[in-house]
Amino acid sequence: MFAPKGTPAARLDKLHDAVNKALAQPEFVQTMKERGYTLTPMSRQEFADFVKKEYVRMGDVVRKIGITLD
């Protein structure tokens, strides 16, 4: 999940807690597994670090294979 830049930390914490509650529900976990998802609960900082790393990685892939926008 993402939120706009400048969203107050208290709101981000509330959203993070709600996501973690969903990720802890066996029914939700099973449904996501059936759909091919692997759930990996993360702290807010871990998620931010993951997104930054993926942004760089995918940028490298895009440049390597020459994807362009029309």
LUMRO-329216 format. One record per atom (N, C-alpha, C): residue number from 1; atom name; x, y, z; residue in three letters; chain. Coordinates in nm, 3 decimals. Layout:
! residues N
@n:NUM	atom:CA	x:X	y:Y	z:Z	res:ALA	chain:A
...
This chain:
! residues 70
@n:1	atom:N	x:0.085	y:-0.117	z:0.000	res:MET	chain:A
@n:1	atom:CA	x:0.000	y:0.000	z:0.000	res:MET	chain:A
@n:1	atom:C	x:0.089	y:0.123	z:0.000	res:MET	chain:A
@n:2	atom:N	x:0.038	y:0.225	z:-0.063	res:PHE	chain:A
@n:2	atom:CA	x:0.109	y:0.351	z:-0.069	res:PHE	chain:A
@n:2	atom:C	x:0.017	y:0.461	z:-0.021	res:PHE	chain:A
@n:3	atom:N	x:0.076	y:0.569	z:0.025	res:ALA	chain:A
@n:3	atom:CA	x:0.001	y:0.686	z:0.069	res:ALA	chain:A
@n:3	atom:C	x:0.072	y:0.809	z:0.012	res:ALA	chain:A
@n:4	atom:N	x:0.000	y:0.918	z:-0.002	res:PRO	chain:A
@n:4	atom:CA	x:0.063	y:1.039	z:-0.056	res:PRO	chain:A
@n:4	atom:C	x:0.176	y:1.089	z:0.033	res:PRO	chain:A
@n:5	atom:N	x:0.276	y:1.150	z:-0.032	res:LYS	chain:A
@n:5	atom:CA	x:0.386	y:1.211	z:0.043	res:LYS	chain:A
@n:5	atom:C	x:0.327	y:1.312	z:0.141	res:LYS	chain:A
@n:6	atom:N	x:0.381	y:1.313	z:0.260	res:GLY	chain:A
@n:6	atom:CA	x:0.335	y:1.407	z:0.361	res:GLY	chain:A
@n:6	atom:C	x:0.222	y:1.354	z:0.448	res:GLY	chain:A
@n:7	atom:N	x:0.179	y:1.230	z:0.425	res:THR	chain:A
@n:7	atom:CA	x:0.075	y:1.171	z:0.509	res:THR	chain:A
@n:7	atom:C	x:0.130	y:1.163	z:0.652	res:THR	chain:A
@n:8	atom:N	x:0.054	y:1.209	z:0.750	res:PRO	chain:A
@n:8	atom:CA	x:0.103	y:1.206	z:0.888	res:PRO	chain:A
@n:8	atom:C	x:0.141	y:1.064	z:0.934	res:PRO	chain:A
@n:9	atom:N	x:0.247	y:1.056	z:1.012	res:ALA	chain:A
@n:9	atom:CA	x:0.298	y:0.927	z:1.060	res:ALA	chain:A
@n:9	atom:C	x:0.191	y:0.848	z:1.134	res:ALA	chain:A
@n:10	atom:N	x:0.105	y:0.917	z:1.209	res:ALA	chain:A
@n:10	atom:CA	x:-0.001	y:0.846	z:1.283	res:ALA	chain:A
@n:10	atom:C	x:-0.095	y:0.773	z:1.187	res:ALA	chain:A
@n:11	atom:N	x:-0.125	y:0.834	z:1.073	res:ARG	chain:A
@n:11	atom:CA	x:-0.211	y:0.769	z:0.974	res:ARG	chain:A
@n:11	atom:C	x:-0.140	y:0.653	z:0.909	res:ARG	chain:A
@n:12	atom:N	x:-0.011	y:0.671	z:0.881	res:LEU	chain:A
@n:12	atom:CA	x:0.066	y:0.563	z:0.822	res:LEU	chain:A
@n:12	atom:C	x:0.074	y:0.445	z:0.918	res:LEU	chain:A
@n:13	atom:N	x:0.093	y:0.474	z:1.045	res:ASP	chain:A
@n:13	atom:CA	x:0.097	y:0.367	z:1.146	res:ASP	chain:A
@n:13	atom:C	x:-0.036	y:0.293	z:1.151	res:ASP	chain:A
@n:14	atom:N	x:-0.146	y:0.366	z:1.143	res:LYS	chain:A
@n:14	atom:CA	x:-0.280	y:0.304	z:1.148	res:LYS	chain:A
@n:14	atom:C	x:-0.300	y:0.215	z:1.025	res:LYS	chain:A
@n:15	atom:N	x:-0.261	y:0.263	z:0.909	res:LEU	chain:A
@n:15	atom:CA	x:-0.272	y:0.184	z:0.787	res:LEU	chain:A
@n:15	atom:C	x:-0.184	y:0.060	z:0.796	res:LEU	chain:A
@n:16	atom:N	x:-0.063	y:0.077	z:0.844	res:HIS	chain:A
@n:16	atom:CA	x:0.031	y:-0.035	z:0.859	res:HIS	chain:A
@n:16	atom:C	x:-0.027	y:-0.141	z:0.952	res:HIS	chain:A
@n:17	atom:N	x:-0.084	y:-0.097	z:1.063	res:ASP	chain:A
@n:17	atom:CA	x:-0.145	y:-0.192	z:1.157	res:ASP	chain:A
@n:17	atom:C	x:-0.262	y:-0.268	z:1.094	res:ASP	chain:A
@n:18	atom:N	x:-0.343	y:-0.197	z:1.015	res:ALA	chain:A
@n:18	atom:CA	x:-0.457	y:-0.262	z:0.950	res:ALA	chain:A
@n:18	atom:C	x:-0.409	y:-0.366	z:0.848	res:ALA	chain:A
@n:19	atom:N	x:-0.307	y:-0.333	z:0.773	res:VAL	chain:A
@n:19	atom:CA	x:-0.252	y:-0.428	z:0.675	res:VAL	chain:A
@n:19	atom:C	x:-0.198	y:-0.551	z:0.747	res:VAL	chain:A
@n:20	atom:N	x:-0.124	y:-0.529	z:0.855	res:ASN	chain:A
@n:20	atom:CA	x:-0.069	y:-0.643	z:0.930	res:ASN	chain:A
@n:20	atom:C	x:-0.177	y:-0.730	z:0.989	res:ASN	chain:A
@n:21	atom:N	x:-0.289	y:-0.670	z:1.031	res:LYS	chain:A
@n:21	atom:CA	x:-0.401	y:-0.750	z:1.082	res:LYS	chain:A
@n:21	atom:C	x:-0.457	y:-0.838	z:0.970	res:LYS	chain:A
@n:22	atom:N	x:-0.470	y:-0.781	z:0.851	res:ALA	chain:A
@n:22	atom:CA	x:-0.519	y:-0.861	z:0.738	res:ALA	chain:A
@n:22	atom:C	x:-0.421	y:-0.973	z:0.705	res:ALA	chain:A
@n:23	atom:N	x:-0.293	y:-0.942	z:0.709	res:LEU	chain:A
@n:23	atom:CA	x:-0.192	y:-1.042	z:0.677	res:LEU	chain:A
@n:23	atom:C	x:-0.186	y:-1.155	z:0.780	res:LEU	chain:A
@n:24	atom:N	x:-0.245	y:-1.131	z:0.896	res:ALA	chain:A
@n:24	atom:CA	x:-0.245	y:-1.232	z:1.002	res:ALA	chain:A
@n:24	atom:C	x:-0.369	y:-1.321	z:0.997	res:ALA	chain:A
@n:25	atom:N	x:-0.465	y:-1.290	z:0.910	res:GLN	chain:A
@n:25	atom:CA	x:-0.588	y:-1.367	z:0.900	res:GLN	chain:A
@n:25	atom:C	x:-0.566	y:-1.490	z:0.813	res:GLN	chain:A
@n:26	atom:N	x:-0.582	y:-1.610	z:0.869	res:PRO	chain:A
@n:26	atom:CA	x:-0.558	y:-1.733	z:0.791	res:PRO	chain:A
@n:26	atom:C	x:-0.639	y:-1.739	z:0.661	res:PRO	chain:A
@n:27	atom:N	x:-0.763	y:-1.692	z:0.664	res:GLU	chain:A
@n:27	atom:CA	x:-0.846	y:-1.696	z:0.544	res:GLU	chain:A
@n:27	atom:C	x:-0.787	y:-1.608	z:0.434	res:GLU	chain:A
@n:28	atom:N	x:-0.740	y:-1.491	z:0.473	res:PHE	chain:A
@n:28	atom:CA	x:-0.680	y:-1.398	z:0.376	res:PHE	chain:A
@n:28	atom:C	x:-0.552	y:-1.458	z:0.320	res:PHE	chain:A
@n:29	atom:N	x:-0.470	y:-1.512	z:0.408	res:VAL	chain:A
@n:29	atom:CA	x:-0.345	y:-1.573	z:0.365	res:VAL	chain:A
@n:29	atom:C	x:-0.372	y:-1.685	z:0.265	res:VAL	chain:A
@n:30	atom:N	x:-0.470	y:-1.769	z:0.295	res:GLN	chain:A
@n:30	atom:CA	x:-0.503	y:-1.880	z:0.206	res:GLN	chain:A
@n:30	atom:C	x:-0.553	y:-1.831	z:0.071	res:GLN	chain:A
@n:31	atom:N	x:-0.641	y:-1.732	z:0.072	res:THR	chain:A
@n:31	atom:CA	x:-0.693	y:-1.676	z:-0.052	res:THR	chain:A
@n:31	atom:C	x:-0.579	y:-1.620	z:-0.138	res:THR	chain:A
@n:32	atom:N	x:-0.488	y:-1.546	z:-0.077	res:MET	chain:A
@n:32	atom:CA	x:-0.378	y:-1.488	z:-0.152	res:MET	chain:A
@n:32	atom:C	x:-0.285	y:-1.597	z:-0.205	res:MET	chain:A
@n:33	atom:N	x:-0.264	y:-1.701	z:-0.125	res:LYS	chain:A
@n:33	atom:CA	x:-0.181	y:-1.813	z:-0.168	res:LYS	chain:A
@n:33	atom:C	x:-0.242	y:-1.882	z:-0.289	res:LYS	chain:A
@n:34	atom:N	x:-0.373	y:-1.902	z:-0.286	res:GLU	chain:A
@n:34	atom:CA	x:-0.444	y:-1.964	z:-0.399	res:GLU	chain:A
@n:34	atom:C	x:-0.433	y:-1.880	z:-0.525	res:GLU	chain:A
@n:35	atom:N	x:-0.415	y:-1.751	z:-0.509	res:ARG	chain:A
@n:35	atom:CA	x:-0.403	y:-1.660	z:-0.624	res:ARG	chain:A
@n:35	atom:C	x:-0.258	y:-1.639	z:-0.666	res:ARG	chain:A
@n:36	atom:N	x:-0.167	y:-1.711	z:-0.600	res:GLY	chain:A
@n:36	atom:CA	x:-0.028	y:-1.707	z:-0.640	res:GLY	chain:A
@n:36	atom:C	x:0.058	y:-1.603	z:-0.570	res:GLY	chain:A
@n:37	atom:N	x:0.006	y:-1.542	z:-0.466	res:TYR	chain:A
@n:37	atom:CA	x:0.082	y:-1.441	z:-0.394	res:TYR	chain:A
@n:37	atom:C	x:0.155	y:-1.501	z:-0.275	res:TYR	chain:A
@n:38	atom:N	x:0.273	y:-1.450	z:-0.251	res:THR	chain:A
@n:38	atom:CA	x:0.348	y:-1.482	z:-0.130	res:THR	chain:A
@n:38	atom:C	x:0.349	y:-1.357	z:-0.044	res:THR	chain:A
@n:39	atom:N	x:0.292	y:-1.366	z:0.073	res:LEU	chain:A
@n:39	atom:CA	x:0.282	y:-1.249	z:0.161	res:LEU	chain:A
@n:39	atom:C	x:0.407	y:-1.240	z:0.248	res:LEU	chain:A
@n:40	atom:N	x:0.460	y:-1.120	z:0.257	res:THR	chain:A
@n:40	atom:CA	x:0.579	y:-1.095	z:0.337	res:THR	chain:A
@n:40	atom:C	x:0.556	y:-0.971	z:0.422	res:THR	chain:A
@n:41	atom:N	x:0.506	y:-0.989	z:0.544	res:PRO	chain:A
@n:41	atom:CA	x:0.486	y:-0.874	z:0.631	res:PRO	chain:A
@n:41	atom:C	x:0.619	y:-0.802	z:0.654	res:PRO	chain:A
@n:42	atom:N	x:0.616	y:-0.670	z:0.651	res:MET	chain:A
@n:42	atom:CA	x:0.735	y:-0.588	z:0.669	res:MET	chain:A
@n:42	atom:C	x:0.702	y:-0.468	z:0.756	res:MET	chain:A
@n:43	atom:N	x:0.805	y:-0.414	z:0.818	res:SER	chain:A
@n:43	atom:CA	x:0.789	y:-0.287	z:0.887	res:SER	chain:A
@n:43	atom:C	x:0.776	y:-0.178	z:0.781	res:SER	chain:A
@n:44	atom:N	x:0.736	y:-0.061	z:0.822	res:ARG	chain:A
@n:44	atom:CA	x:0.726	y:0.050	z:0.725	res:ARG	chain:A
@n:44	atom:C	x:0.862	y:0.077	z:0.663	res:ARG	chain:A
@n:45	atom:N	x:0.968	y:0.074	z:0.741	res:GLN	chain:A
@n:45	atom:CA	x:1.101	y:0.101	z:0.688	res:GLN	chain:A
@n:45	atom:C	x:1.147	y:-0.009	z:0.593	res:GLN	chain:A
@n:46	atom:N	x:1.120	y:-0.133	z:0.629	res:GLU	chain:A
@n:46	atom:CA	x:1.155	y:-0.244	z:0.540	res:GLU	chain:A
@n:46	atom:C	x:1.084	y:-0.231	z:0.405	res:GLU	chain:A
@n:47	atom:N	x:0.956	y:-0.191	z:0.409	res:PHE	chain:A
@n:47	atom:CA	x:0.882	y:-0.174	z:0.284	res:PHE	chain:A
@n:47	atom:C	x:0.941	y:-0.060	z:0.201	res:PHE	chain:A
@n:48	atom:N	x:0.973	y:0.051	z:0.267	res:ALA	chain:A
@n:48	atom:CA	x:1.033	y:0.165	z:0.195	res:ALA	chain:A
@n:48	atom:C	x:1.164	y:0.123	z:0.131	res:ALA	chain:A
@n:49	atom:N	x:1.246	y:0.049	z:0.203	res:ASP	chain:A
@n:49	atom:CA	x:1.374	y:0.001	z:0.148	res:ASP	chain:A
@n:49	atom:C	x:1.351	y:-0.093	z:0.031	res:ASP	chain:A
@n:50	atom:N	x:1.252	y:-0.181	z:0.043	res:PHE	chain:A
@n:50	atom:CA	x:1.218	y:-0.276	z:-0.064	res:PHE	chain:A
@n:50	atom:C	x:1.176	y:-0.201	z:-0.191	res:PHE	chain:A
@n:51	atom:N	x:1.090	y:-0.102	z:-0.175	res:VAL	chain:A
@n:51	atom:CA	x:1.041	y:-0.026	z:-0.291	res:VAL	chain:A
@n:51	atom:C	x:1.157	y:0.046	z:-0.359	res:VAL	chain:A
@n:52	atom:N	x:1.245	y:0.107	z:-0.282	res:LYS	chain:A
@n:52	atom:CA	x:1.361	y:0.176	z:-0.340	res:LYS	chain:A
@n:52	atom:C	x:1.450	y:0.079	z:-0.417	res:LYS	chain:A
@n:53	atom:N	x:1.473	y:-0.037	z:-0.359	res:LYS	chain:A
@n:53	atom:CA	x:1.557	y:-0.138	z:-0.425	res:LYS	chain:A
@n:53	atom:C	x:1.492	y:-0.187	z:-0.554	res:LYS	chain:A
@n:54	atom:N	x:1.361	y:-0.212	z:-0.551	res:GLU	chain:A
@n:54	atom:CA	x:1.290	y:-0.258	z:-0.670	res:GLU	chain:A
@n:54	atom:C	x:1.286	y:-0.151	z:-0.778	res:GLU	chain:A
@n:55	atom:N	x:1.274	y:-0.027	z:-0.739	res:TYR	chain:A
@n:55	atom:CA	x:1.273	y:0.084	z:-0.835	res:TYR	chain:A
@n:55	atom:C	x:1.404	y:0.085	z:-0.914	res:TYR	chain:A
@n:56	atom:N	x:1.515	y:0.069	z:-0.843	res:VAL	chain:A
@n:56	atom:CA	x:1.645	y:0.065	z:-0.909	res:VAL	chain:A
@n:56	atom:C	x:1.656	y:-0.060	z:-0.995	res:VAL	chain:A
@n:57	atom:N	x:1.620	y:-0.174	z:-0.941	res:ARG	chain:A
@n:57	atom:CA	x:1.630	y:-0.301	z:-1.014	res:ARG	chain:A
@n:57	atom:C	x:1.547	y:-0.300	z:-1.141	res:ARG	chain:A
@n:58	atom:N	x:1.424	y:-0.256	z:-1.131	res:MET	chain:A
@n:58	atom:CA	x:1.338	y:-0.255	z:-1.249	res:MET	chain:A
@n:58	atom:C	x:1.383	y:-0.150	z:-1.349	res:MET	chain:A
@n:59	atom:N	x:1.438	y:-0.039	z:-1.302	res:GLY	chain:A
@n:59	atom:CA	x:1.494	y:0.060	z:-1.393	res:GLY	chain:A
@n:59	atom:C	x:1.607	y:0.001	z:-1.474	res:GLY	chain:A
@n:60	atom:N	x:1.690	y:-0.079	z:-1.408	res:ASP	chain:A
@n:60	atom:CA	x:1.800	y:-0.147	z:-1.478	res:ASP	chain:A
@n:60	atom:C	x:1.746	y:-0.242	z:-1.584	res:ASP	chain:A
@n:61	atom:N	x:1.641	y:-0.316	z:-1.551	res:VAL	chain:A
@n:61	atom:CA	x:1.581	y:-0.410	z:-1.646	res:VAL	chain:A
@n:61	atom:C	x:1.525	y:-0.333	z:-1.766	res:VAL	chain:A
@n:62	atom:N	x:1.453	y:-0.226	z:-1.739	res:VAL	chain:A
@n:62	atom:CA	x:1.394	y:-0.146	z:-1.847	res:VAL	chain:A
@n:62	atom:C	x:1.503	y:-0.094	z:-1.941	res:VAL	chain:A
@n:63	atom:N	x:1.610	y:-0.042	z:-1.886	res:ARG	chain:A
@n:63	atom:CA	x:1.720	y:0.009	z:-1.968	res:ARG	chain:A
@n:63	atom:C	x:1.789	y:-0.103	z:-2.045	res:ARG	chain:A
@n:64	atom:N	x:1.808	y:-0.217	z:-1.979	res:LYS	chain:A
@n:64	atom:CA	x:1.878	y:-0.329	z:-2.043	res:LYS	chain:A
@n:64	atom:C	x:1.802	y:-0.381	z:-2.165	res:LYS	chain:A
@n:65	atom:N	x:1.670	y:-0.393	z:-2.154	res:ILE	chain:A
@n:65	atom:CA	x:1.596	y:-0.449	z:-2.266	res:ILE	chain:A
@n:65	atom:C	x:1.538	y:-0.342	z:-2.358	res:ILE	chain:A
@n:66	atom:N	x:1.562	y:-0.216	z:-2.323	res:GLY	chain:A
@n:66	atom:CA	x:1.526	y:-0.107	z:-2.413	res:GLY	chain:A
@n:66	atom:C	x:1.379	y:-0.070	z:-2.418	res:GLY	chain:A
@n:67	atom:N	x:1.307	y:-0.088	z:-2.310	res:ILE	chain:A
@n:67	atom:CA	x:1.167	y:-0.051	z:-2.308	res:ILE	chain:A
@n:67	atom:C	x:1.156	y:0.102	z:-2.315	res:ILE	chain:A
@n:68	atom:N	x:1.065	y:0.149	z:-2.401	res:THR	chain:A
@n:68	atom:CA	x:1.040	y:0.292	z:-2.413	res:THR	chain:A
@n:68	atom:C	x:0.890	y:0.317	z:-2.414	res:THR	chain:A
@n:69	atom:N	x:0.851	y:0.439	z:-2.382	res:LEU	chain:A
@n:69	atom:CA	x:0.711	y:0.478	z:-2.390	res:LEU	chain:A
@n:69	atom:C	x:0.684	y:0.543	z:-2.523	res:LEU	chain:A
@n:70	atom:N	x:0.569	y:0.515	z:-2.579	res:ASP	chain:A
@n:70	atom:CA	x:0.530	y:0.578	z:-2.705	res:ASP	chain:A
@n:70	atom:C	x:0.455	y:0.706	z:-2.677	res:ASP	chain:A
